[in-house]
């Protein structure tokens, strides 16, 4: 496969997953607002920090107002990681490699692009309740995933798309856990209160993990939530699960059926996956959750850089293509 084609397929996977995660985070925060005590101000700042784009946001806005945050994360074309930007980049990558996509995939992606553009024209962020837009984004991307799962041959192209998807998902899960732990509660005095419970519940719902967590763990406890979202081997949005799947994709691409590694990307992700596999949640908390996740995100970015150096001779097809900002 040509490196430029592989590059576009990889970024198609990353951008679609990024847009779906943004829609998920914002939608859950709207629902959380309905459960907050009336005297507690709704919190939109954590969403910006979860994306890592707080510096860009503060260059454009003074405060974390609901409309400003929703516009920035969903509709701001000057934010390269917004939903609109991510869908634009995904469509452009798909257009470049259209002959490598099924007809149904291109049509649905094109439909998603026009849906997002029309919503931007209607200034959806000014509505009191724009959750229908975010539901639409999530559902259409999940439909694209279903189409791919049912119609795409498991060749190199499939594994490059999955590789991008799982690396992006691992990054987003780690970020939302980090933000919850540090800035979601207004005061340490709230820890262990019903409000704290609401926030941990919202965190689980933001990654569609609430029901699965309750079946596996029962009561909501912070350490168990951290263990579930970082280390669980079976939940498809946990960081460990995503990294293991990404490692499998790299082995399929390189033809490595043996243990070990054949390139620096396989070596880096193998070391990271192994570290998570043999880590206990108590060790993470003793180290410091924020410090642990900081290192984890840096290593995920390093894996992405090594994938580029090993497989994509042209580093980026589009200048805006980038991993999440630190």
N, C-alpha and C positions, 0 to 999 in steps of 0.2 A: 504494500500500500504506500502511495506517495505521502511524504511527511506532511505536506500542506493539507491533504485530505484528512489524515489522522488528527492533525492539529484542530481542524474545524469540527470534526466529530467530537473530540474531547471537550472542546469549549461549548459545543452545543449541549452536551450533558451537564456541564457546570452551570451554564447560564439558566437553563430551565429549572434546575434544582434550586438555584439562588432565588429566582422569582417565586417559586412555590413556597420556599421557606419564608420569604418576606411577607407574602400574602397570609401565611399561617400565623406568623407572629402578630401582625396587626389585627387580624380577625380575633384572635384570642384576647388581646388587650381590650378590644371593644367589649367583649363579653365580661371581662373582669371588672370593667367600670360599673356594670349593673349590680355587682355584688359588694362593691366597696361601701364603707360607711359614708353617709352623706356629707360628713364634715371633713373627709379626707380627699384631698385633691387627686384627680386621676394622674397617673404617672406615665408619661410618654418619653421622658428622657432615657430610661433603660433600653428602649427599642433602638435608639440611635447608637448607644454604646454597644449593643449586641452586634451591630453590623460593623463596628470598627471605624465608622465614618464621622465620628463626632467632631473632628477638626474641620472638615469640610462644612458640616452643618453650622458650626459656630462662626464660620466666615460669612455665612449668609443670613443667620437669624440670631436674635438677641436671647430669646427664651424658647423653652420647649413646649410651645403651644400645640394643641391637638392638630389643628389644620396644617400648621407649618411642618410638623413631624410627618403626618400622613402624606402631604405633598412631596416632601423630600424623599421619603422612602419608597413611594409608589409612582409618582408622576414627574419628578424633576429630571429632565434630560441632562442637566449639568452634573447630576450624581451618577457616575458610571455604574453603580451597583443598584440603582432603583429598579423597580419592577418594569417600568417602561423601557429603561435602558437595557436591562437584561433580556427582555423579549426581543427588542430590536437587534441586539447582537446575536441572539440565538437564531433569529430568522435570517440574518445576513450570513452567518456561518452555514445554515442549511441551504441557502440559495447557491452558495459557492459549490456545494457538493450535492446538488439536487439529484444528480443521476445516481447517487449512492443511497438515496432515501426511497421508501415506498411512496406511492402516489397518495395513499391515505395519510401518511405522516406529514407530508408537505402541506396537504390541504388543511389539516387540523391546526398545524402550526401557523399557517397563514391566517386562518380564521381567528386564532388567539391574538395574533398581531393586530388585526383590524378591530377586534373587541377592545383591546387595551387602548388603541389610538382613539376610538370613539368615546371611550370613558374619559380619557384625558381631555378631549374637546368639550365634553359636558361638564368639566370641572367637578368630577366625582368627589374630590376631597372636601368640597364645600358643603356636602350634604351632612345632615345630622347623623345619619346611619348609612354609611356606604358599604355595609358588610356584604351585600349582594355582589358587588364587584369583586371582592376578595374571594368569595365562594366560587365565582365564575373562573377566576384565574386558577385556583387550586383544582377545581374539577376538570378544567380543560387540559391542564398539565398532567394530571393523573390519567386522563383519557389517552394522552400521547404515550405515557409510559405503558399503558395496557396494550395499545396498538403495537408498540415496539416489541413488547414481550411475546405477543402472539404471532407477529408477522416477520420479524427480522432474523435472518440467519445468524447463527453464532460463529461469525468470522471475526477478523481483526477489528472491523468497524464497530461491531457490537461491544467488544471488550474495551475499546477506547472510550465509547460513550459511557459505559458503566463505570469505568475508571474515573472519569470526570465527575459523574454523579456522586459516587461514594466519597471521594475526597471532599467535595463541596459539602456534603451532608455531615461528614465528621467535623469539619470546621464549624458549621453552624450550631451543631449540638453542643460542642464545647463552649462556644461563645455565650449561648443562652444560659448555660449552667453557671458560668463565671459571673455574668451580670446579676443573676438572681442572688447569688451568694453575697455580693458586695454592695449593690446600691438599690435594690428593689424595696427594702424596708426603710421607712423614714427614721427609725430609731432602734438601737439594740434591745430596747425594752419591749419591742413587739415580738421578739423571737419566742416561739412556742405559743403564741396567741392564735385565736381564730383567723386574724388577718394574715398571719404567717402561713397558716394552713391554706388559705385562699390563694396565696402567691405560689406556693409549691404545687398546688393543684393546677393553677394556670400554666406553670412551667411544663408540667407533664402533658397538659392538653395542647400546648404549642407544638409538641412533637408527636401528637396523637398517641400518647403513651399512658394516659390515665387508667383506662380499663385494664390494659395488660399489666400495669404496675400493681393495681389493686388485687388482681388474681394471683400474682406471684408473691407479693410482699405483704398484702393486707393494709395495715395502718401506714399513713404517710409519715415518714421520718426522714429528715434531711440526709443523713448518711446513706440510707437505703436508696433514696432518689438519686444521689450522686453515683452510687454503685451501679444502679440500673442504667443510667444514661451514659456512663463512661465505660463500664466494664462488662455489662451483660453480653453473653455470647450468642443469644438467640433473638434479641429484639433488633429489627432491621434499621433502627435509627440510633442505636448506641454507637459510641465512637469506636469501640473495639470491633463490633460487627462490621462497620463500614470499612475500617482499615484492613480487616481480614479479607473482605470481598475485593477491595482494591488491589491487595497483594495477589489474590488469585487471578485477577484480570491481567496484571503484569506478567505473571507466569504463562498465561495463555498466549499473550502477545509475543513473548520472547521464545515460546516453545519449551519452556523449562518445566519438564515433568519431574525433575529430581528435587531433592531438598537443597537448600542453599540459594545462591543467586548467580545471575549471569551479567548483571550490570549494576551500576551504582544506585539506580532507582529502586531495584529489587532489594538491594542491601539496606538502603535507608528505611524503606517501609517495613522490611522484615524485622529490623532492630526495634522500630517503634511499636509494631504489633506485638513482638515478644515482650517488650517492657510492660505493655498494658496487660498482657495475658497473665503475667506473674506478679502483678501488683495487687495489693489488698487496699480496700477503700480507707482503712485506718491509716495506712502509710501515706495516702494522698492527703488526708486531712491533717496528719501530723506535719507533713512537709509544708502545708499551706495550699488550699485548693486553688487560689488565684495564681500562686507561683507555679504550681504544677501545670495548670491549664495554659499559662503563658508559654512555658517550655513546649508543651504539646502543640500549640498553634504554630510556633516557630518551626518545629520539626515537620508538621504537615506542609507548611510552605516550602521547606527544603525538599521534601519529596516531590512536590509539584515542579520545582526548579530542575530537579534531576530528571524528571520525566521529559521536560523540554529539551534538556541537553542530550539525552539519549535517543529520543525518537523524533523530534521536530527540528529539522535543520534550519527552517525559518522560524525564529522564536515565536513571533506573533503574526497572524494574518492581519490583525487590526490593532492599531496603536492603543485602543482602549481596553483590550483584553488584559485582564490582570487578576491576580489572586486578591483575596480580601485585604483591605488595608489594615495595618497594625494599629 
